[in-house]
């Protein structure tokens, strides 16, 4: 029962009342339209008060555009991963890992702890394994 539509209201009542959902998260019509039509900037998305709406909007946003708009600086790159730093988002630096899902070829960006300096270490952190364990993996899914 996770209502979802990026085409039309997820729920329409006979009296023309409509409800808008993306991946089970409810939006007001105007915000739903801006998100589905990619009319919000990365900064506007990050300022959304509702954390679930912010998460959904970020998940639909182009990862490369997100990094560019936020002024991300590449600090480490491997053959599988890229680690970026953003200094303008919060009072302290924020680190983002850019990676490609091996099973779907989709590009993703994830926040990682600010003390991480190596892109493979960041991906290993996401898997809850050591960097050494990650680097010997032959298959990622």
CNS distance restraints for C-alpha pairs under 8 A (distance, minus, plus):
assign (resid   1 and name CA) (resid  24 and name CA) 7.65 0.50 0.50
assign (resid   2 and name CA) (resid  23 and name CA) 6.05 0.50 0.50
assign (resid   2 and name CA) (resid  24 and name CA) 4.13 0.50 0.50
assign (resid   2 and name CA) (resid  25 and name CA) 7.87 0.50 0.50
assign (resid   3 and name CA) (resid  10 and name CA) 5.93 0.50 0.50
assign (resid   3 and name CA) (resid  11 and name CA) 7.81 0.50 0.50
assign (resid   3 and name CA) (resid  21 and name CA) 5.68 0.50 0.50
assign (resid   3 and name CA) (resid  22 and name CA) 6.77 0.50 0.50
assign (resid   3 and name CA) (resid  23 and name CA) 6.22 0.50 0.50
assign (resid   3 and name CA) (resid  24 and name CA) 4.76 0.50 0.50
assign (resid   3 and name CA) (resid  25 and name CA) 7.65 0.50 0.50
assign (resid   4 and name CA) (resid  10 and name CA) 5.54 0.50 0.50
assign (resid   4 and name CA) (resid  20 and name CA) 7.66 0.50 0.50
assign (resid   4 and name CA) (resid  21 and name CA) 4.95 0.50 0.50
assign (resid   4 and name CA) (resid  22 and name CA) 4.47 0.50 0.50
assign (resid   4 and name CA) (resid  23 and name CA) 4.95 0.50 0.50
assign (resid   4 and name CA) (resid  24 and name CA) 5.90 0.50 0.50
assign (resid   4 and name CA) (resid  25 and name CA) 7.98 0.50 0.50
assign (resid   5 and name CA) (resid   9 and name CA) 6.39 0.50 0.50
assign (resid   5 and name CA) (resid  10 and name CA) 5.22 0.50 0.50
assign (resid   5 and name CA) (resid  20 and name CA) 7.40 0.50 0.50
assign (resid   5 and name CA) (resid  21 and name CA) 6.27 0.50 0.50
assign (resid   5 and name CA) (resid  22 and name CA) 5.82 0.50 0.50
assign (resid   5 and name CA) (resid  23 and name CA) 7.80 0.50 0.50
assign (resid   6 and name CA) (resid  22 and name CA) 6.86 0.50 0.50
assign (resid   6 and name CA) (resid  36 and name CA) 5.82 0.50 0.50
assign (resid   8 and name CA) (resid  20 and name CA) 7.84 0.50 0.50
assign (resid   9 and name CA) (resid  18 and name CA) 5.92 0.50 0.50
assign (resid   9 and name CA) (resid  19 and name CA) 5.71 0.50 0.50
assign (resid   9 and name CA) (resid  20 and name CA) 4.86 0.50 0.50
assign (resid   9 and name CA) (resid  21 and name CA) 7.25 0.50 0.50
assign (resid  10 and name CA) (resid  18 and name CA) 7.57 0.50 0.50
assign (resid  10 and name CA) (resid  19 and name CA) 6.03 0.50 0.50
assign (resid  10 and name CA) (resid  20 and name CA) 5.30 0.50 0.50
assign (resid  10 and name CA) (resid  21 and name CA) 5.77 0.50 0.50
assign (resid  11 and name CA) (resid  18 and name CA) 5.61 0.50 0.50
assign (resid  11 and name CA) (resid  19 and name CA) 5.12 0.50 0.50
assign (resid  11 and name CA) (resid  20 and name CA) 6.84 0.50 0.50
assign (resid  12 and name CA) (resid  16 and name CA) 6.40 0.50 0.50
assign (resid  12 and name CA) (resid  17 and name CA) 6.05 0.50 0.50
assign (resid  12 and name CA) (resid  18 and name CA) 4.58 0.50 0.50
assign (resid  12 and name CA) (resid  19 and name CA) 6.64 0.50 0.50
assign (resid  13 and name CA) (resid  17 and name CA) 5.27 0.50 0.50
assign (resid  13 and name CA) (resid  18 and name CA) 6.22 0.50 0.50
assign (resid  19 and name CA) (resid  26 and name CA) 7.35 0.50 0.50
assign (resid  19 and name CA) (resid  27 and name CA) 7.70 0.50 0.50
assign (resid  19 and name CA) (resid  28 and name CA) 7.67 0.50 0.50
assign (resid  19 and name CA) (resid  29 and name CA) 7.69 0.50 0.50
assign (resid  20 and name CA) (resid  26 and name CA) 5.72 0.50 0.50
assign (resid  20 and name CA) (resid  27 and name CA) 5.42 0.50 0.50
assign (resid  20 and name CA) (resid  28 and name CA) 6.52 0.50 0.50
assign (resid  20 and name CA) (resid  29 and name CA) 6.24 0.50 0.50
assign (resid  20 and name CA) (resid  32 and name CA) 6.66 0.50 0.50
assign (resid  21 and name CA) (resid  25 and name CA) 5.16 0.50 0.50
assign (resid  21 and name CA) (resid  26 and name CA) 4.37 0.50 0.50
assign (resid  21 and name CA) (resid  27 and name CA) 5.84 0.50 0.50
assign (resid  21 and name CA) (resid  32 and name CA) 7.65 0.50 0.50
assign (resid  22 and name CA) (resid  26 and name CA) 6.65 0.50 0.50
assign (resid  22 and name CA) (resid  27 and name CA) 7.63 0.50 0.50
assign (resid  22 and name CA) (resid  32 and name CA) 7.95 0.50 0.50
assign (resid  22 and name CA) (resid  56 and name CA) 7.26 0.50 0.50
assign (resid  23 and name CA) (resid  56 and name CA) 7.52 0.50 0.50
assign (resid  25 and name CA) (resid  52 and name CA) 6.79 0.50 0.50
assign (resid  25 and name CA) (resid  53 and name CA) 6.64 0.50 0.50
assign (resid  25 and name CA) (resid  56 and name CA) 7.79 0.50 0.50
assign (resid  26 and name CA) (resid  53 and name CA) 7.77 0.50 0.50
assign (resid  27 and name CA) (resid  31 and name CA) 6.25 0.50 0.50
assign (resid  27 and name CA) (resid  32 and name CA) 5.46 0.50 0.50
assign (resid  27 and name CA) (resid  53 and name CA) 7.40 0.50 0.50
assign (resid  28 and name CA) (resid  32 and name CA) 6.07 0.50 0.50
assign (resid  29 and name CA) (resid  33 and name CA) 6.11 0.50 0.50
assign (resid  30 and name CA) (resid  34 and name CA) 6.34 0.50 0.50
assign (resid  31 and name CA) (resid  35 and name CA) 6.16 0.50 0.50
assign (resid  32 and name CA) (resid  36 and name CA) 6.08 0.50 0.50
assign (resid  33 and name CA) (resid  37 and name CA) 5.89 0.50 0.50
assign (resid  34 and name CA) (resid  38 and name CA) 5.84 0.50 0.50
assign (resid  34 and name CA) (resid  39 and name CA) 4.75 0.50 0.50
assign (resid  34 and name CA) (resid  40 and name CA) 6.07 0.50 0.50
assign (resid  35 and name CA) (resid  39 and name CA) 6.22 0.50 0.50
assign (resid  35 and name CA) (resid  40 and name CA) 6.43 0.50 0.50
assign (resid  35 and name CA) (resid  57 and name CA) 6.10 0.50 0.50
assign (resid  35 and name CA) (resid  60 and name CA) 7.87 0.50 0.50
assign (resid  38 and name CA) (resid  61 and name CA) 7.23 0.50 0.50
assign (resid  40 and name CA) (resid  44 and name CA) 5.87 0.50 0.50
assign (resid  40 and name CA) (resid  45 and name CA) 6.41 0.50 0.50
assign (resid  41 and name CA) (resid  45 and name CA) 6.32 0.50 0.50
assign (resid  41 and name CA) (resid  69 and name CA) 7.81 0.50 0.50
assign (resid  42 and name CA) (resid  46 and name CA) 6.26 0.50 0.50
assign (resid  42 and name CA) (resid  58 and name CA) 7.79 0.50 0.50
assign (resid  42 and name CA) (resid  61 and name CA) 7.88 0.50 0.50
assign (resid  42 and name CA) (resid  66 and name CA) 5.75 0.50 0.50
assign (resid  42 and name CA) (resid  69 and name CA) 6.52 0.50 0.50
assign (resid  42 and name CA) (resid  70 and name CA) 7.09 0.50 0.50
assign (resid  43 and name CA) (resid  47 and name CA) 6.37 0.50 0.50
assign (resid  43 and name CA) (resid  69 and name CA) 7.90 0.50 0.50
assign (resid  43 and name CA) (resid  70 and name CA) 7.41 0.50 0.50
assign (resid  44 and name CA) (resid  48 and name CA) 6.72 0.50 0.50
assign (resid  45 and name CA) (resid  54 and name CA) 5.88 0.50 0.50
assign (resid  45 and name CA) (resid  57 and name CA) 6.51 0.50 0.50
assign (resid  45 and name CA) (resid  58 and name CA) 6.89 0.50 0.50
assign (resid  46 and name CA) (resid  54 and name CA) 6.36 0.50 0.50
assign (resid  47 and name CA) (resid  54 and name CA) 7.89 0.50 0.50
assign (resid  48 and name CA) (resid  53 and name CA) 7.12 0.50 0.50
assign (resid  48 and name CA) (resid  54 and name CA) 5.63 0.50 0.50
assign (resid  49 and name CA) (resid  54 and name CA) 7.48 0.50 0.50
assign (resid  50 and name CA) (resid  54 and name CA) 6.16 0.50 0.50
assign (resid  51 and name CA) (resid  55 and name CA) 6.04 0.50 0.50
assign (resid  52 and name CA) (resid  56 and name CA) 6.24 0.50 0.50
assign (resid  53 and name CA) (resid  57 and name CA) 6.05 0.50 0.50
assign (resid  54 and name CA) (resid  58 and name CA) 6.08 0.50 0.50
assign (resid  55 and name CA) (resid  59 and name CA) 6.13 0.50 0.50
assign (resid  56 and name CA) (resid  60 and name CA) 6.43 0.50 0.50
assign (resid  57 and name CA) (resid  61 and name CA) 6.28 0.50 0.50
assign (resid  61 and name CA) (resid  65 and name CA) 7.67 0.50 0.50
assign (resid  61 and name CA) (resid  66 and name CA) 6.99 0.50 0.50
assign (resid  62 and name CA) (resid  66 and name CA) 6.16 0.50 0.50
assign (resid  63 and name CA) (resid  67 and name CA) 6.34 0.50 0.50
assign (resid  63 and name CA) (resid  98 and name CA) 7.78 0.50 0.50
assign (resid  63 and name CA) (resid 107 and name CA) 6.67 0.50 0.50
assign (resid  63 and name CA) (resid 108 and name CA) 6.10 0.50 0.50
assign (resid  63 and name CA) (resid 109 and name CA) 5.95 0.50 0.50
assign (resid  64 and name CA) (resid  68 and name CA) 6.24 0.50 0.50
assign (resid  65 and name CA) (resid  69 and name CA) 5.96 0.50 0.50
assign (resid  66 and name CA) (resid  70 and name CA) 6.16 0.50 0.50
assign (resid  67 and name CA) (resid  71 and name CA) 6.24 0.50 0.50
assign (resid  67 and name CA) (resid  72 and name CA) 5.11 0.50 0.50
assign (resid  68 and name CA) (resid  72 and name CA) 6.09 0.50 0.50
assign (resid  70 and name CA) (resid  86 and name CA) 6.87 0.50 0.50
assign (resid  70 and name CA) (resid  88 and name CA) 7.46 0.50 0.50
assign (resid  70 and name CA) (resid  89 and name CA) 7.45 0.50 0.50
assign (resid  71 and name CA) (resid  86 and name CA) 6.41 0.50 0.50
assign (resid  71 and name CA) (resid  88 and name CA) 7.67 0.50 0.50
assign (resid  72 and name CA) (resid  84 and name CA) 5.76 0.50 0.50
assign (resid  72 and name CA) (resid  85 and name CA) 5.44 0.50 0.50
assign (resid  72 and name CA) (resid  86 and name CA) 4.74 0.50 0.50
assign (resid  72 and name CA) (resid  87 and name CA) 7.78 0.50 0.50
assign (resid  73 and name CA) (resid  84 and name CA) 5.28 0.50 0.50
assign (resid  73 and name CA) (resid  85 and name CA) 5.23 0.50 0.50
assign (resid  73 and name CA) (resid  86 and name CA) 6.42 0.50 0.50
assign (resid  74 and name CA) (resid  82 and name CA) 7.06 0.50 0.50
assign (resid  74 and name CA) (resid  83 and name CA) 6.01 0.50 0.50
assign (resid  74 and name CA) (resid  84 and name CA) 4.42 0.50 0.50
assign (resid  74 and name CA) (resid  85 and name CA) 6.53 0.50 0.50
assign (resid  75 and name CA) (resid  82 and name CA) 7.85 0.50 0.50
assign (resid  75 and name CA) (resid  83 and name CA) 5.79 0.50 0.50
assign (resid  75 and name CA) (resid  84 and name CA) 5.45 0.50 0.50
assign (resid  75 and name CA) (resid  85 and name CA) 6.62 0.50 0.50
assign (resid  75 and name CA) (resid 117 and name CA) 7.49 0.50 0.50
assign (resid  76 and name CA) (resid  82 and name CA) 5.90 0.50 0.50
assign (resid  76 and name CA) (resid  83 and name CA) 5.14 0.50 0.50
assign (resid  76 and name CA) (resid  84 and name CA) 7.12 0.50 0.50
assign (resid  76 and name CA) (resid 117 and name CA) 7.10 0.50 0.50
assign (resid  76 and name CA) (resid 118 and name CA) 5.86 0.50 0.50
assign (resid  76 and name CA) (resid 119 and name CA) 5.78 0.50 0.50
assign (resid  77 and name CA) (resid  81 and name CA) 5.91 0.50 0.50
assign (resid  77 and name CA) (resid  82 and name CA) 4.39 0.50 0.50
assign (resid  77 and name CA) (resid  83 and name CA) 6.23 0.50 0.50
assign (resid  77 and name CA) (resid 118 and name CA) 7.71 0.50 0.50
assign (resid  77 and name CA) (resid 119 and name CA) 5.98 0.50 0.50
assign (resid  78 and name CA) (resid  82 and name CA) 6.34 0.50 0.50
assign (resid  78 and name CA) (resid 119 and name CA) 6.53 0.50 0.50
assign (resid  78 and name CA) (resid 120 and name CA) 7.01 0.50 0.50
assign (resid  80 and name CA) (resid  99 and name CA) 6.64 0.50 0.50
assign (resid  80 and name CA) (resid 100 and name CA) 7.40 0.50 0.50
assign (resid  80 and name CA) (resid 120 and name CA) 7.76 0.50 0.50
assign (resid  81 and name CA) (resid  97 and name CA) 7.01 0.50 0.50
assign (resid  81 and name CA) (resid  98 and name CA) 5.99 0.50 0.50
assign (resid  81 and name CA) (resid  99 and name CA) 4.94 0.50 0.50
assign (resid  81 and name CA) (resid 100 and name CA) 7.56 0.50 0.50
assign (resid  81 and name CA) (resid 119 and name CA) 5.51 0.50 0.50
assign (resid  81 and name CA) (resid 120 and name CA) 6.38 0.50 0.50
assign (resid  81 and name CA) (resid 123 and name CA) 7.50 0.50 0.50
assign (resid  82 and name CA) (resid  97 and name CA) 5.80 0.50 0.50
assign (resid  82 and name CA) (resid  98 and name CA) 5.09 0.50 0.50
assign (resid  82 and name CA) (resid  99 and name CA) 6.50 0.50 0.50
assign (resid  82 and name CA) (resid 119 and name CA) 5.35 0.50 0.50
assign (resid  83 and name CA) (resid  95 and name CA) 6.93 0.50 0.50
assign (resid  83 and name CA) (resid  96 and name CA) 5.86 0.50 0.50
assign (resid  83 and name CA) (resid  97 and name CA) 4.66 0.50 0.50
assign (resid  83 and name CA) (resid  98 and name CA) 6.29 0.50 0.50
assign (resid  83 and name CA) (resid 117 and name CA) 7.60 0.50 0.50
assign (resid  83 and name CA) (resid 118 and name CA) 6.81 0.50 0.50
assign (resid  83 and name CA) (resid 119 and name CA) 4.79 0.50 0.50
assign (resid  83 and name CA) (resid 122 and name CA) 7.56 0.50 0.50
assign (resid  84 and name CA) (resid  95 and name CA) 5.60 0.50 0.50
assign (resid  84 and name CA) (resid  96 and name CA) 5.10 0.50 0.50
assign (resid  84 and name CA) (resid  97 and name CA) 6.26 0.50 0.50
assign (resid  84 and name CA) (resid  98 and name CA) 7.58 0.50 0.50
assign (resid  85 and name CA) (resid  93 and name CA) 6.49 0.50 0.50
assign (resid  85 and name CA) (resid  94 and name CA) 5.62 0.50 0.50
assign (resid  85 and name CA) (resid  95 and name CA) 4.57 0.50 0.50
assign (resid  85 and name CA) (resid  96 and name CA) 6.30 0.50 0.50
assign (resid  86 and name CA) (resid  93 and name CA) 5.64 0.50 0.50
assign (resid  86 and name CA) (resid  94 and name CA) 5.15 0.50 0.50
assign (resid  86 and name CA) (resid  95 and name CA) 6.38 0.50 0.50
assign (resid  86 and name CA) (resid  96 and name CA) 7.87 0.50 0.50
assign (resid  87 and name CA) (resid  91 and name CA) 7.71 0.50 0.50
assign (resid  87 and name CA) (resid  92 and name CA) 6.56 0.50 0.50
assign (resid  87 and name CA) (resid  93 and name CA) 4.56 0.50 0.50
assign (resid  87 and name CA) (resid  94 and name CA) 6.46 0.50 0.50
assign (resid  88 and name CA) (resid  93 and name CA) 7.44 0.50 0.50
assign (resid  89 and name CA) (resid  93 and name CA) 7.44 0.50 0.50
assign (resid  89 and name CA) (resid  94 and name CA) 7.19 0.50 0.50
assign (resid  90 and name CA) (resid  94 and name CA) 7.29 0.50 0.50
assign (resid  93 and name CA) (resid 114 and name CA) 6.73 0.50 0.50
assign (resid  94 and name CA) (resid 111 and name CA) 7.46 0.50 0.50
assign (resid  94 and name CA) (resid 112 and name CA) 7.90 0.50 0.50
assign (resid  94 and name CA) (resid 113 and name CA) 7.78 0.50 0.50
assign (resid  94 and name CA) (resid 114 and name CA) 5.79 0.50 0.50
assign (resid  95 and name CA) (resid 111 and name CA) 5.87 0.50 0.50
assign (resid  95 and name CA) (resid 112 and name CA) 5.61 0.50 0.50
assign (resid  95 and name CA) (resid 113 and name CA) 6.58 0.50 0.50
assign (resid  95 and name CA) (resid 114 and name CA) 5.39 0.50 0.50
assign (resid  95 and name CA) (resid 116 and name CA) 7.79 0.50 0.50
assign (resid  96 and name CA) (resid 109 and name CA) 6.22 0.50 0.50
assign (resid  96 and name CA) (resid 110 and name CA) 5.38 0.50 0.50
assign (resid  96 and name CA) (resid 111 and name CA) 4.52 0.50 0.50
assign (resid  96 and name CA) (resid 112 and name CA) 5.82 0.50 0.50
assign (resid  97 and name CA) (resid 108 and name CA) 7.99 0.50 0.50
assign (resid  97 and name CA) (resid 109 and name CA) 5.39 0.50 0.50
assign (resid  97 and name CA) (resid 110 and name CA) 5.18 0.50 0.50
assign (resid  97 and name CA) (resid 111 and name CA) 6.31 0.50 0.50
assign (resid  97 and name CA) (resid 112 and name CA) 6.67 0.50 0.50
assign (resid  97 and name CA) (resid 119 and name CA) 6.75 0.50 0.50
assign (resid  97 and name CA) (resid 122 and name CA) 6.66 0.50 0.50
assign (resid  97 and name CA) (resid 123 and name CA) 7.35 0.50 0.50
assign (resid  98 and name CA) (resid 107 and name CA) 7.07 0.50 0.50
assign (resid  98 and name CA) (resid 108 and name CA) 5.71 0.50 0.50
assign (resid  98 and name CA) (resid 109 and name CA) 4.48 0.50 0.50
assign (resid  98 and name CA) (resid 110 and name CA) 6.72 0.50 0.50
assign (resid  99 and name CA) (resid 107 and name CA) 5.77 0.50 0.50
assign (resid  99 and name CA) (resid 108 and name CA) 5.48 0.50 0.50
assign (resid  99 and name CA) (resid 109 and name CA) 6.51 0.50 0.50
assign (resid 100 and name CA) (resid 105 and name CA) 5.61 0.50 0.50
assign (resid 100 and name CA) (resid 106 and name CA) 5.55 0.50 0.50
assign (resid 100 and name CA) (resid 107 and name CA) 4.46 0.50 0.50
assign (resid 100 and name CA) (resid 108 and name CA) 6.14 0.50 0.50
assign (resid 101 and name CA) (resid 105 and name CA) 5.08 0.50 0.50
assign (resid 101 and name CA) (resid 106 and name CA) 5.45 0.50 0.50
assign (resid 101 and name CA) (resid 107 and name CA) 6.40 0.50 0.50
assign (resid 101 and name CA) (resid 108 and name CA) 7.29 0.50 0.50
assign (resid 101 and name CA) (resid 141 and name CA) 7.27 0.50 0.50
assign (resid 102 and name CA) (resid 106 and name CA) 7.97 0.50 0.50
assign (resid 102 and name CA) (resid 140 and name CA) 6.29 0.50 0.50
assign (resid 102 and name CA) (resid 141 and name CA) 5.94 0.50 0.50
assign (resid 103 and name CA) (resid 140 and name CA) 7.93 0.50 0.50
assign (resid 103 and name CA) (resid 141 and name CA) 5.73 0.50 0.50
assign (resid 112 and name CA) (resid 116 and name CA) 7.35 0.50 0.50
assign (resid 112 and name CA) (resid 122 and name CA) 6.31 0.50 0.50
assign (resid 112 and name CA) (resid 125 and name CA) 7.83 0.50 0.50
assign (resid 112 and name CA) (resid 126 and name CA) 7.81 0.50 0.50
assign (resid 113 and name CA) (resid 122 and name CA) 7.90 0.50 0.50
assign (resid 116 and name CA) (resid 121 and name CA) 6.87 0.50 0.50
assign (resid 116 and name CA) (resid 122 and name CA) 6.26 0.50 0.50
assign (resid 117 and name CA) (resid 121 and name CA) 7.57 0.50 0.50
assign (resid 117 and name CA) (resid 122 and name CA) 7.80 0.50 0.50
assign (resid 118 and name CA) (resid 122 and name CA) 6.31 0.50 0.50
assign (resid 119 and name CA) (resid 123 and name CA) 6.47 0.50 0.50
assign (resid 120 and name CA) (resid 124 and name CA) 6.05 0.50 0.50
assign (resid 120 and name CA) (resid 131 and name CA) 6.14 0.50 0.50
assign (resid 120 and name CA) (resid 134 and name CA) 7.17 0.50 0.50
assign (resid 120 and name CA) (resid 135 and name CA) 7.17 0.50 0.50
assign (resid 121 and name CA) (resid 125 and name CA) 6.08 0.50 0.50
assign (resid 121 and name CA) (resid 130 and name CA) 7.09 0.50 0.50
assign (resid 121 and name CA) (resid 131 and name CA) 4.68 0.50 0.50
assign (resid 121 and name CA) (resid 134 and name CA) 7.86 0.50 0.50
assign (resid 122 and name CA) (resid 126 and name CA) 6.50 0.50 0.50
assign (resid 123 and name CA) (resid 127 and name CA) 6.55 0.50 0.50
assign (resid 123 and name CA) (resid 131 and name CA) 7.95 0.50 0.50
assign (resid 123 and name CA) (resid 134 and name CA) 7.67 0.50 0.50
assign (resid 124 and name CA) (resid 128 and name CA) 6.04 0.50 0.50
assign (resid 124 and name CA) (resid 129 and name CA) 5.16 0.50 0.50
assign (resid 124 and name CA) (resid 130 and name CA) 5.63 0.50 0.50
assign (resid 124 and name CA) (resid 131 and name CA) 5.26 0.50 0.50
assign (resid 124 and name CA) (resid 133 and name CA) 7.65 0.50 0.50
assign (resid 124 and name CA) (resid 134 and name CA) 5.43 0.50 0.50
assign (resid 125 and name CA) (resid 129 and name CA) 6.06 0.50 0.50
assign (resid 125 and name CA) (resid 130 and name CA) 6.99 0.50 0.50
assign (resid 125 and name CA) (resid 131 and name CA) 7.70 0.50 0.50
assign (resid 129 and name CA) (resid 133 and name CA) 6.23 0.50 0.50
assign (resid 129 and name CA) (resid 134 and name CA) 6.66 0.50 0.50
assign (resid 130 and name CA) (resid 134 and name CA) 6.26 0.50 0.50
assign (resid 131 and name CA) (resid 135 and name CA) 6.13 0.50 0.50
assign (resid 132 and name CA) (resid 136 and name CA) 6.60 0.50 0.50
assign (resid 133 and name CA) (resid 137 and name CA) 6.68 0.50 0.50
